[in-house]
Amino acid sequence: MKTAAQTTFAERLGRALGRAWRGCARLDRQAQGWLRAQGLAPGAARAASLGVKLAVIGILLYTAFWLALLLAFALAGAWLLRNDDGSYDEEEQTEWRHGPAGFGLYTSNDQRIDPHDPDDDQT
C-alpha cells in the first residue's frame, strides 16, 4: 500500500489555476486600494477596475475571433488542397506551339486563344 497518493495532472492544473485566480484577485484589490489612495471614491475605483477588466476581455475576444477566422480559412484551404484531384489541369492545359493557325497559345483541342493577326504570320 502506498503511503503517499499520486497527484493527478487535473489536480495540479486546478491548483495552478486557483493560484493564478487568487493572484489576479489580489492585484485587483491592490489596484482598487491604490485608486482609493489617490482620492477616488470606492464606487468609482470599482467601476474603473470593472472597465479595465471588460476592456481586457474585449481585446481577448477580438483577438480570438480573428485567430479563429484565420484558422478556419487555413483549414478550408487545406481541405481544398487535399481534395484537389487535378483533373481540371489537363482539360484547361494550354501551351505555346505550332498549330493550324501558326505559332501561338493553343488549348488541348487545337484552338488558338492568343490574339493574333493572320496577315502578320511569317512563313
C-alpha positions as CSV (number, residue, x, y, z in Angstrom):
1,M,0.0,0.0,0.0
2,K,1.3,3.4,-1.0
3,T,1.9,5.9,1.8
4,A,1.5,9.0,-0.4
5,A,-1.2,9.4,-3.0
6,Q,-0.2,10.4,-6.5
7,T,-1.3,13.9,-7.6
8,T,-3.0,13.8,-11.0
9,F,-2.5,16.3,-13.8
10,A,-6.0,17.6,-13.4
11,E,-5.4,18.3,-9.7
12,R,-2.1,20.1,-10.4
13,L,-3.7,22.1,-13.2
14,G,-6.6,23.1,-10.9
15,R,-4.3,24.2,-8.1
16,A,-2.2,26.3,-10.6
17,L,-5.3,27.9,-12.0
18,G,-6.6,28.6,-8.4
19,R,-3.3,30.3,-7.5
20,A,-3.4,32.4,-10.7
21,W,-7.0,33.4,-9.9
22,R,-6.1,34.4,-6.3
23,G,-3.1,36.3,-7.6
24,C,-5.3,38.3,-10.1
25,A,-7.8,39.0,-7.3
26,R,-5.1,40.2,-5.0
27,L,-3.7,42.5,-7.8
28,D,-7.3,43.8,-8.4
29,R,-7.7,44.6,-4.7
30,Q,-4.3,46.4,-4.6
31,A,-5.2,48.4,-7.7
32,Q,-8.5,49.5,-6.2
33,G,-6.7,50.4,-3.0
34,W,-4.2,52.5,-4.9
35,L,-7.0,54.3,-6.7
36,R,-8.8,55.0,-3.4
37,A,-5.5,56.3,-2.0
38,Q,-5.3,58.7,-5.0
39,G,-8.6,60.2,-3.9
40,L,-11.1,58.2,-6.0
41,A,-14.4,57.2,-4.3
42,P,-14.7,53.4,-3.6
43,G,-17.5,53.0,-6.1
44,A,-15.5,54.8,-8.8
45,A,-12.5,52.6,-8.1
46,R,-14.6,49.5,-8.5
47,A,-16.1,50.9,-11.7
48,A,-12.6,51.7,-13.1
49,S,-11.5,48.2,-12.2
50,L,-14.5,46.7,-14.0
51,G,-13.9,48.9,-17.0
52,V,-10.3,47.6,-17.3
53,K,-11.5,44.0,-16.9
54,L,-14.1,44.5,-19.6
55,A,-11.6,46.1,-22.0
56,V,-9.2,43.2,-21.5
57,I,-11.9,40.7,-22.1
58,G,-13.0,42.6,-25.2
59,I,-9.4,42.6,-26.6
60,L,-9.0,38.9,-25.9
61,L,-12.3,38.1,-27.6
62,Y,-11.4,40.3,-30.6
63,T,-8.1,38.5,-31.0
64,A,-9.6,35.1,-30.5
65,F,-12.2,35.9,-33.2
66,W,-9.6,36.8,-35.8
67,L,-7.4,33.9,-34.9
68,A,-10.4,31.5,-35.3
69,L,-11.2,33.1,-38.6
70,L,-7.6,32.7,-39.8
71,L,-7.7,29.0,-38.6
72,A,-11.0,28.4,-40.5
73,F,-9.5,29.8,-43.7
74,A,-6.4,27.7,-43.3
75,L,-8.5,24.6,-42.7
76,A,-10.7,25.4,-45.7
77,G,-7.6,25.9,-47.9
78,A,-6.0,22.6,-46.6
79,W,-9.3,20.8,-47.3
80,L,-9.4,22.2,-50.8
81,L,-5.8,21.2,-51.5
82,R,-6.4,17.7,-50.1
83,N,-9.5,17.1,-52.2
84,D,-8.0,18.5,-55.4
85,D,-7.7,15.7,-58.0
86,G,-6.1,18.0,-60.6
87,S,-8.5,16.9,-63.3
88,Y,-9.2,20.4,-64.5
89,D,-5.4,21.0,-65.1
90,E,-5.5,18.5,-68.0
91,E,-8.7,19.9,-69.5
92,E,-7.5,23.5,-69.4
93,Q,-3.9,22.8,-70.4
94,T,-2.6,25.5,-72.7
95,E,0.8,25.5,-74.4
96,W,2.8,27.5,-76.9
97,R,3.3,25.5,-80.1
98,H,2.9,25.4,-83.8
99,G,-0.6,24.6,-84.8
100,P,-3.2,25.1,-87.6
101,A,-3.0,28.9,-87.3
102,G,0.7,29.2,-86.9
103,F,2.8,29.5,-83.7
104,G,0.7,30.6,-80.7
105,L,-1.0,29.6,-77.5
106,Y,-3.3,26.7,-78.1
107,T,-5.8,24.8,-75.9
108,S,-5.9,21.0,-75.8
109,N,-8.5,20.9,-78.6
110,D,-6.3,22.9,-81.1
111,Q,-8.0,26.3,-80.7
112,R,-5.7,29.3,-80.7
113,I,-6.5,31.6,-77.8
114,D,-3.9,34.3,-78.0
115,P,-4.7,37.5,-80.0
116,H,-3.0,37.4,-83.4
117,D,-3.3,38.9,-86.9
118,P,-3.2,36.2,-89.6
119,D,-1.6,38.7,-92.0
120,D,1.4,39.2,-89.8
121,D,2.4,35.5,-89.9
122,Q,5.9,35.0,-91.2
123,T,6.3,31.7,-93.1
